[in-house]
Amino acid sequence: MPDTAPCPRSHGLDVEGLPRLSLSCLTSSGAVEMSVLHGRPEVINIWASWCAPCRQEMPLLQHAHTEQGDGVLFLGVDVKDSRSHALSFLANTGVSYPQVFDARGDFPLRLGLQGVPNTLFVDESGRVVDRVIGPLSETRLQQGLAALDGD
């Protein structure tokens, strides 16, 4: 089992534009309501173990998660995958931020997104302030993080 953080607790503030959907935690018990903010700005990354670009961007996300500390919640959404493949992927990439599991891919489907990876940046007021369709670059990740601060 990879050493990832437990899933976050909801703090009641709705996020504009995110579907009301509860997803089970991938590496711990419990579930996460995806349409509710979890107490701080969020970076939500939609990925799958079979996705080559996802494998390439995971180190960028993990590094940013480490750098941001508790100031920004990083949350992975594993889609259209098996739990065993996802857990192996996380163990091999060293990702430590919380993860949820969406076997059918309902979360991206309800957002009108096709394919993976996709990344959403949600500010502390519950607004999606940036999104990246496709693989993240270091520059694009930094732009998304700056958008969380209103920069």
Backbone as a chain_set.jsonl record, in Angstrom:
{"seq": "MPDTAPCPRSHGLDVEGLPRLSLSCLTSSGAVEMSVLHGRPEVINIWASWCAPCRQEMPLLQHAHTEQGDGVLFLGVDVKDSRSHALSFLANTGVSYPQVFDARGDFPLRLGLQGVPNTLFVDESGRVVDRVIGPLSETRLQQGLAALDGD", "coords": {"N": [[0.851, -1.189, 0.0], [0.641, 2.192, -0.926], [2.133, 5.098, 0.632], [0.132, 7.323, 1.215], [-1.534, 10.4, 2.053], [-4.385, 10.632, 4.277], [-7.817, 10.883, 3.146], [-9.329, 14.124, 2.657], [-11.413, 16.108, 4.892], [-14.664, 17.463, 4.468], [-15.619, 20.938, 4.355], [-17.935, 22.264, 3.933], [-18.357, 24.436, 2.071], [-19.66, 24.968, -1.058], [-18.358, 24.082, -4.267], [-18.305, 25.87, -7.17], [-19.568, 24.587, -10.144], [-18.578, 21.977, -9.921], [-19.484, 18.553, -9.93], [-22.056, 17.075, -7.864], [-20.958, 14.513, -6.241], [-19.891, 11.675, -4.617], [-16.88, 10.187, -3.914], [-15.037, 7.234, -3.239], [-12.288, 6.875, -0.982], [-9.04, 6.077, -2.087], [-6.832, 4.932, -0.778], [-7.49, 4.739, 1.86], [-10.11, 4.43, 4.354], [-13.452, 5.725, 3.929], [-14.958, 8.564, 2.198], [-15.03, 11.163, -0.297], [-16.694, 14.148, -0.847], [-17.036, 15.571, -3.856], [-18.007, 18.03, -4.69], [-17.642, 19.882, -2.731], [-15.698, 22.22, -0.962], [-12.61, 21.693, 0.747], [-11.513, 23.139, 2.894], [-9.35, 24.692, 2.08], [-7.486, 26.114, -0.731], [-7.536, 24.096, -3.742], [-5.937, 21.61, -5.77], [-6.962, 19.575, -8.169], [-6.315, 16.627, -9.617], [-6.924, 14.6, -12.339], [-6.434, 11.315, -13.226], [-4.952, 8.197, -14.47], [-3.637, 4.879, -14.09], [-2.797, 3.677, -16.43], [-2.113, 5.682, -18.105], [0.271, 7.312, -19.913], [1.142, 10.124, -20.046], [0.209, 10.899, -17.538], [1.881, 9.556, -15.78], [4.216, 10.937, -16.317], [3.653, 13.542, -15.375], [3.2, 13.261, -12.66], [5.505, 13.462, -10.873], [5.914, 16.281, -10.948], [3.553, 17.233, -9.769], [3.73, 16.011, -7.246], [6.052, 17.231, -6.254], [5.207, 19.921, -6.173], [3.136, 19.651, -4.316], [4.622, 19.006, -2.023], [6.106, 21.366, -1.759], [4.068, 23.29, -1.354], [2.983, 22.592, 1.064], [0.693, 22.659, 3.77], [-0.868, 24.599, 2.678], [-2.2, 24.316, 0.254], [-4.493, 21.966, -0.951], [-3.803, 19.012, -2.506], [-5.374, 16.74, -4.583], [-5.859, 13.621, -5.9], [-7.646, 12.015, -8.535], [-8.351, 8.979, -9.449], [-9.271, 7.396, -12.38], [-11.351, 5.149, -14.307], [-9.986, 2.646, -13.902], [-8.205, -0.018, -12.205], [-8.211, -0.785, -8.743], [-5.923, -2.13, -7.786], [-3.984, -1.688, -9.805], [-3.846, 1.094, -9.686], [-2.926, 1.526, -7.045], [-0.401, 0.314, -7.178], [0.793, 1.98, -9.096], [0.849, 4.44, -7.672], [2.569, 3.733, -5.567], [4.905, 3.26, -6.993], [5.455, 5.791, -8.049], [5.75, 7.4, -5.866], [3.88, 9.182, -4.846], [2.276, 11.188, -2.432], [0.027, 12.628, -1.703], [-3.555, 12.878, -0.981], [-5.909, 10.516, -2.404], [-8.673, 9.649, -4.5], [-11.069, 7.254, -5.788], [-12.491, 6.476, -8.879], [-13.979, 4.393, -10.552], [-15.686, 4.159, -12.792], [-15.367, 6.559, -14.09], [-17.028, 8.757, -13.665], [-16.732, 11.376, -12.56], [-14.99, 13.042, -14.32], [-16.585, 12.757, -16.611], [-19.019, 14.021, -15.932], [-18.078, 16.568, -15.858], [-17.678, 17.093, -18.452], [-15.313, 16.303, -19.565], [-12.94, 14.534, -21.497], [-10.756, 11.781, -21.642], [-7.506, 11.56, -20.063], [-4.584, 13.106, -18.707], [-6.264, 15.559, -16.584], [-6.479, 18.699, -14.963], [-7.701, 20.604, -12.284], [-7.975, 23.792, -10.752], [-8.933, 25.101, -7.779], [-10.045, 27.871, -6.041], [-9.933, 29.411, -2.702], [-12.468, 30.395, -2.282], [-14.119, 28.687, -3.529], [-14.25, 28.588, -6.302], [-13.579, 27.393, -9.585], [-10.689, 28.303, -10.885], [-8.817, 27.868, -12.797], [-7.942, 25.54, -15.344], [-6.394, 22.658, -16.685], [-6.328, 20.937, -19.562], [-5.22, 17.936, -20.486], [-1.687, 17.021, -20.396], [0.292, 18.4, -17.722], [2.698, 21.014, -17.643], [5.664, 22.267, -16.058], [5.57, 25.074, -16.088], [2.827, 25.56, -16.647], [1.651, 24.402, -14.409], [2.636, 26.089, -12.385], [1.395, 28.467, -13.179], [-1.29, 27.796, -12.724], [-1.24, 27.426, -9.932], [-0.592, 30.028, -9.178], [-2.938, 31.285, -9.949], [-4.637, 30.467, -7.961], [-4.035, 32.176, -5.916], [-4.982, 34.478, -6.891], [-3.336, 35.803, -8.607]], "CA": [[0.0, 0.0, 0.0], [1.44, 3.422, -0.941], [2.05, 5.939, 1.83], [-0.532, 8.574, 0.869], [-2.28, 11.057, 3.133], [-5.811, 10.273, 4.306], [-8.713, 11.782, 2.409], [-9.694, 15.337, 3.408], [-12.774, 16.293, 5.381], [-15.374, 18.585, 3.85], [-15.862, 22.096, 5.199], [-19.26, 22.805, 3.676], [-18.478, 25.446, 1.03], [-19.816, 24.348, -2.368], [-17.482, 24.509, -5.351], [-19.078, 26.153, -8.375], [-19.247, 23.841, -11.353], [-18.173, 20.59, -9.711], [-20.678, 17.727, -9.736], [-22.329, 16.439, -6.57], [-20.531, 13.137, -6.417], [-19.053, 11.2, -3.527], [-15.948, 9.155, -4.387], [-14.359, 6.546, -2.142], [-10.85, 7.076, -0.854], [-8.303, 4.981, -2.717], [-5.866, 4.287, 0.113], [-7.987, 4.721, 3.236], [-11.565, 4.323, 4.387], [-14.154, 6.988, 3.806], [-15.285, 9.085, 0.875], [-14.87, 12.606, -0.469], [-17.717, 14.821, -1.647], [-16.23, 16.335, -4.803], [-18.558, 19.365, -4.937], [-17.47, 20.676, -1.52], [-14.322, 22.613, -0.67], [-12.067, 20.978, 1.897], [-10.86, 24.023, 3.844], [-8.229, 25.448, 1.506], [-7.454, 25.955, -2.19], [-7.325, 22.708, -4.156], [-5.503, 21.183, -7.093], [-7.583, 18.275, -8.394], [-5.703, 16.012, -10.796], [-7.622, 13.404, -12.814], [-5.377, 10.486, -13.801], [-5.126, 6.746, -14.499], [-2.344, 4.197, -14.09], [-2.466, 3.291, -17.796], [-1.901, 6.938, -18.842], [1.696, 7.688, -19.941], [1.353, 11.507, -19.608], [-0.039, 10.984, -16.087], [3.121, 9.103, -15.144], [5.214, 11.991, -16.487], [3.343, 14.742, -14.602], [3.103, 12.982, -11.224], [6.593, 14.072, -10.094], [5.66, 17.728, -10.842], [2.488, 17.416, -8.785], [4.247, 15.634, -5.929], [6.988, 18.283, -5.835], [4.404, 21.098, -5.816], [2.456, 19.299, -3.07], [5.622, 19.128, -0.956], [6.44, 22.79, -1.63], [2.916, 24.064, -0.876], [2.66, 22.21, 2.439], [-0.723, 22.611, 4.089], [-1.549, 25.751, 2.087], [-3.011, 23.892, -0.885], [-4.815, 20.549, -0.956], [-3.683, 18.277, -3.755], [-6.252, 15.583, -4.538], [-5.86, 12.827, -7.116], [-8.862, 11.279, -8.867], [-8.012, 7.871, -10.34], [-10.469, 7.062, -13.147], [-11.378, 4.039, -15.273], [-8.782, 1.919, -13.53], [-8.42, -0.988, -11.132], [-7.554, -0.358, -7.5], [-4.582, -2.713, -7.665], [-3.077, -0.968, -10.708], [-3.687, 2.456, -9.159], [-2.07, 1.468, -5.85], [0.956, 0.035, -7.648], [1.241, 3.214, -9.742], [1.181, 5.412, -6.623], [3.755, 3.25, -4.859], [6.065, 3.427, -7.883], [5.737, 7.209, -8.303], [6.031, 8.076, -4.597], [2.889, 10.22, -4.581], [1.849, 11.117, -1.028], [-1.186, 13.391, -1.431], [-4.744, 12.02, -0.951], [-6.422, 9.998, -3.669], [-9.985, 9.015, -4.538], [-11.204, 6.239, -6.832], [-13.675, 6.658, -9.715], [-13.822, 3.284, -11.491], [-16.449, 4.376, -14.028], [-15.028, 7.838, -14.709], [-18.171, 9.669, -13.572], [-16.331, 12.754, -12.255], [-14.655, 13.805, -15.529], [-17.719, 12.724, -17.533], [-19.967, 15.065, -15.528], [-17.445, 17.858, -16.152], [-17.544, 17.197, -19.902], [-13.918, 16.058, -19.917], [-12.636, 13.228, -22.058], [-9.344, 11.442, -21.549], [-6.698, 11.959, -18.912], [-4.893, 13.791, -17.457], [-6.895, 16.873, -16.498], [-6.208, 19.282, -13.648], [-8.536, 21.745, -11.917], [-7.457, 24.622, -9.668], [-10.099, 25.655, -7.089], [-9.575, 28.825, -5.034], [-10.504, 29.239, -1.363], [-13.878, 30.772, -2.277], [-14.876, 27.629, -4.173], [-14.356, 28.799, -7.755], [-12.552, 26.804, -10.44], [-10.049, 29.483, -11.461], [-7.972, 27.457, -13.923], [-7.98, 24.104, -15.642], [-5.466, 22.213, -17.717], [-6.801, 19.75, -20.266], [-4.017, 17.288, -20.995], [-0.552, 16.984, -19.471], [0.821, 19.621, -17.106], [4.116, 21.357, -17.677], [6.036, 23.026, -14.856], [5.063, 26.437, -16.265], [1.369, 25.552, -16.531], [1.343, 24.122, -13.005], [2.895, 27.316, -11.629], [0.329, 29.421, -13.526], [-2.487, 27.372, -12.009], [-1.051, 27.728, -8.514], [-0.672, 31.489, -9.024], [-4.352, 31.649, -10.07], [-5.257, 30.211, -6.658], [-3.782, 33.371, -5.106], [-5.538, 35.642, -7.574], [-2.28, 36.462, -9.375]], "C": [[0.891, 1.244, 0.0], [1.183, 4.254, 0.309], [1.456, 7.293, 1.463], [-1.296, 9.106, 2.07], [-3.731, 10.587, 3.118], [-6.635, 11.297, 3.53], [-9.103, 12.967, 3.284], [-11.136, 15.305, 3.879], [-13.378, 17.525, 4.727], [-15.587, 19.697, 4.861], [-17.108, 22.862, 4.793], [-19.411, 23.837, 2.577], [-18.565, 24.758, -0.328], [-18.826, 24.937, -3.366], [-18.336, 24.674, -6.592], [-18.613, 25.257, -9.519], [-18.771, 22.415, -11.152], [-19.412, 19.763, -9.388], [-20.81, 17.215, -8.309], [-22.08, 14.953, -6.753], [-19.612, 12.776, -5.271], [-18.194, 10.052, -4.053], [-15.215, 8.544, -3.204], [-12.865, 6.835, -2.164], [-10.131, 5.853, -1.416], [-7.446, 4.225, -1.71], [-6.29, 4.255, 1.57], [-9.501, 4.57, 3.199], [-12.176, 5.711, 4.235], [-14.385, 7.373, 2.362], [-15.112, 10.594, 0.884], [-16.008, 13.117, -1.344], [-16.979, 15.809, -2.554], [-16.752, 17.756, -5.025], [-18.382, 20.31, -3.754], [-15.993, 20.968, -1.303], [-13.872, 21.985, 0.646], [-11.159, 21.859, 2.755], [-9.707, 24.85, 3.329], [-8.283, 25.34, -0.013], [-7.079, 24.521, -2.562], [-6.776, 22.616, -5.569], [-6.029, 19.763, -7.243], [-7.049, 17.718, -9.705], [-6.41, 14.702, -11.116], [-6.625, 12.585, -13.623], [-5.801, 9.022, -13.866], [-3.754, 6.095, -14.608], [-1.879, 3.836, -15.498], [-2.118, 4.491, -18.676], [-0.429, 7.356, -18.769], [1.922, 9.151, -19.543], [1.119, 11.687, -18.104], [1.224, 10.602, -15.322], [4.19, 10.198, -15.209], [4.928, 13.211, -15.611], [3.288, 14.509, -13.097], [4.266, 13.55, -10.41], [6.429, 15.588, -9.926], [4.621, 18.005, -9.756], [2.978, 17.096, -7.376], [5.192, 16.711, -5.395], [6.216, 19.537, -5.397], [3.655, 20.854, -4.511], [3.401, 19.471, -1.882], [5.945, 20.595, -0.696], [5.308, 23.613, -1.007], [2.554, 23.74, 0.571], [1.16, 22.133, 2.647], [-1.521, 23.752, 3.446], [-2.477, 25.409, 0.944], [-3.247, 22.391, -0.751], [-4.632, 20.006, -2.36], [-4.524, 17.019, -3.596], [-6.228, 14.891, -5.889], [-7.183, 12.109, -7.286], [-8.477, 10.224, -9.904], [-9.28, 7.41, -11.043], [-10.243, 5.879, -14.079], [-10.164, 3.132, -15.102], [-9.172, 0.797, -12.576], [-7.68, -0.477, -9.899], [-6.127, -0.877, -7.425], [-3.58, -2.005, -8.574], [-2.807, 0.441, -10.196], [-2.752, 2.469, -7.957], [-0.621, 1.198, -6.232], [1.578, 1.283, -8.286], [1.681, 4.24, -8.698], [2.437, 5.01, -5.868], [5.009, 3.481, -5.69], [6.428, 4.89, -8.121], [6.023, 7.988, -7.025], [5.073, 9.195, -4.261], [2.354, 10.066, -3.161], [0.587, 11.926, -0.726], [-2.415, 12.478, -1.565], [-5.259, 11.673, -2.343], [-7.825, 9.443, -3.486], [-10.072, 8.153, -5.792], [-12.542, 6.397, -7.547], [-13.614, 5.636, -10.845], [-14.53, 3.523, -12.826], [-16.092, 5.679, -14.743], [-16.163, 8.841, -14.684], [-17.767, 11.125, -13.362], [-15.944, 13.524, -13.518], [-15.81, 13.834, -16.533], [-18.713, 13.83, -17.219], [-19.399, 16.469, -15.728], [-17.297, 18.088, -17.659], [-16.125, 16.971, -20.381], [-13.757, 14.647, -20.47], [-11.145, 13.002, -21.926], [-8.721, 11.929, -20.255], [-5.303, 12.29, -19.419], [-5.64, 15.103, -17.669], [-6.648, 17.39, -15.092], [-7.054, 20.53, -13.452], [-7.902, 22.469, -10.741], [-8.646, 25.36, -9.063], [-9.605, 26.598, -5.994], [-10.334, 28.654, -3.718], [-11.963, 29.678, -1.263], [-14.751, 29.739, -2.989], [-15.111, 27.827, -5.658], [-13.242, 28.06, -8.474], [-11.934, 27.963, -11.215], [-9.122, 29.155, -12.626], [-8.18, 25.973, -14.13], [-6.991, 23.818, -16.759], [-6.012, 20.91, -18.288], [-5.565, 19.133, -20.923], [-2.893, 17.411, -19.987], [-0.142, 18.373, -18.963], [2.298, 19.786, -17.441], [4.411, 22.094, -16.369], [5.457, 24.44, -14.923], [3.56, 26.493, -16.051], [0.925, 25.266, -15.102], [1.547, 25.378, -12.168], [1.848, 28.394, -11.926], [-0.958, 29.079, -12.782], [-2.394, 27.68, -10.517], [-1.128, 29.229, -8.258], [-2.119, 31.952, -9.12], [-5.1, 31.409, -8.75], [-5.12, 31.415, -5.722], [-4.361, 34.626, -5.722], [-4.498, 36.397, -8.375], [-2.52, 36.352, -10.87]], "O": [[1.797, 1.353, 0.826], [0.144, 4.124, 0.956], [2.17, 8.293, 1.402], [-1.657, 8.359, 2.98], [-4.249, 10.192, 2.074], [-6.198, 12.423, 3.295], [-9.2, 12.838, 4.504], [-11.969, 14.576, 3.341], [-12.684, 18.507, 4.467], [-15.72, 19.45, 6.059], [-17.324, 23.984, 5.25], [-20.544, 24.098, 2.171], [-17.643, 24.039, -0.714], [-18.499, 26.123, -3.319], [-19.012, 23.738, -7.02], [-17.423, 25.179, -9.822], [-18.577, 21.699, -12.135], [-20.291, 20.217, -8.656], [-19.815, 16.954, -7.633], [-22.888, 14.236, -7.343], [-18.656, 13.497, -4.987], [-18.716, 9.065, -4.574], [-14.82, 9.25, -2.277], [-12.263, 7.014, -3.223], [-10.581, 4.722, -1.229], [-7.346, 3.0, -1.783], [-5.534, 3.794, 2.426], [-10.103, 4.581, 2.125], [-11.501, 6.728, 4.392], [-14.062, 6.63, 1.435], [-15.055, 11.221, 1.942], [-16.257, 12.597, -2.432], [-16.372, 16.767, -2.075], [-16.005, 18.608, -5.506], [-18.912, 21.421, -3.767], [-15.145, 20.086, -1.439], [-14.682, 21.775, 1.549], [-10.153, 21.386, 3.283], [-9.138, 25.642, 4.08], [-9.06, 24.542, -0.537], [-6.401, 23.825, -1.807], [-7.1, 23.424, -6.44], [-5.598, 18.855, -6.532], [-7.302, 18.273, -10.775], [-6.488, 13.805, -10.277], [-6.038, 13.082, -14.584], [-6.87, 8.651, -13.38], [-2.821, 6.686, -15.151], [-0.678, 3.702, -15.73], [-1.856, 4.328, -19.867], [0.066, 7.712, -17.7], [2.832, 9.411, -18.756], [1.756, 12.529, -17.472], [1.587, 11.248, -14.339], [4.972, 10.367, -14.274], [5.866, 13.857, -15.144], [3.326, 15.471, -12.33], [4.025, 14.084, -9.327], [6.769, 16.128, -8.873], [4.794, 18.901, -8.93], [2.678, 17.821, -6.427], [5.134, 17.06, -4.216], [6.535, 20.14, -4.373], [3.55, 21.76, -3.683], [3.013, 20.022, -0.852], [6.046, 21.018, 0.456], [5.563, 24.527, -0.223], [1.888, 24.536, 1.234], [0.436, 21.606, 1.802], [-2.73, 23.85, 3.655], [-3.441, 26.131, 0.688], [-2.318, 21.632, -0.472], [-5.251, 20.5, -3.303], [-4.407, 16.312, -2.596], [-6.54, 15.503, -6.91], [-7.779, 11.647, -6.313], [-8.3, 10.532, -11.082], [-10.262, 7.068, -10.385], [-9.14, 5.633, -14.566], [-9.416, 2.888, -16.049], [-10.334, 0.679, -12.188], [-6.648, 0.183, -10.012], [-5.219, -0.141, -7.041], [-2.449, -1.748, -8.163], [-1.678, 0.927, -10.264], [-1.878, 3.332, -7.861], [0.291, 1.797, -5.662], [2.743, 1.6, -8.043], [2.75, 4.838, -8.819], [3.277, 5.856, -5.563], [6.054, 3.853, -5.157], [7.594, 5.199, -8.369], [6.491, 9.124, -7.091], [5.41, 10.076, -3.47], [2.019, 8.962, -2.731], [0.118, 11.911, 0.412], [-2.33, 11.421, -2.192], [-5.077, 12.415, -3.308], [-8.138, 8.843, -2.458], [-9.277, 8.289, -6.722], [-13.594, 6.446, -6.91], [-13.24, 5.972, -11.969], [-14.022, 3.128, -13.875], [-16.484, 5.874, -15.893], [-16.264, 9.686, -15.573], [-18.392, 12.022, -13.927], [-16.523, 14.58, -13.773], [-15.993, 14.831, -17.232], [-19.199, 14.504, -18.126], [-20.147, 17.446, -15.764], [-16.844, 19.149, -18.088], [-15.764, 17.395, -21.479], [-14.36, 13.695, -19.974], [-10.356, 13.933, -22.082], [-9.354, 12.626, -19.462], [-4.893, 11.79, -20.466], [-5.651, 15.673, -18.76], [-6.612, 16.614, -14.137], [-7.123, 21.396, -14.323], [-7.355, 21.837, -9.837], [-9.296, 26.154, -9.743], [-8.841, 26.19, -5.12], [-11.264, 27.851, -3.629], [-12.631, 29.374, -0.274], [-15.972, 29.888, -3.05], [-16.07, 27.29, -6.212], [-12.092, 28.088, -8.036], [-12.574, 28.538, -12.095], [-8.692, 30.048, -13.356], [-8.547, 25.245, -13.209], [-6.784, 24.635, -17.656], [-6.139, 19.911, -17.579], [-4.949, 19.734, -21.803], [-3.108, 17.85, -18.857], [-0.223, 19.369, -19.681], [3.045, 18.811, -17.51], [3.489, 22.496, -15.659], [4.92, 24.944, -13.937], [3.066, 27.377, -15.35], [-0.067, 25.827, -14.635], [0.71, 25.697, -11.324], [1.458, 29.146, -11.032], [-1.638, 29.968, -12.27], [-3.362, 28.142, -9.913], [-1.668, 29.659, -7.239], [-2.502, 32.91, -8.448], [-6.089, 32.085, -8.466], [-5.964, 31.647, -4.857], [-4.25, 35.712, -5.154], [-4.749, 37.529, -8.788], [-1.723, 36.854, -11.662]]}, "num_chains": 1, "name": "protein.A"}
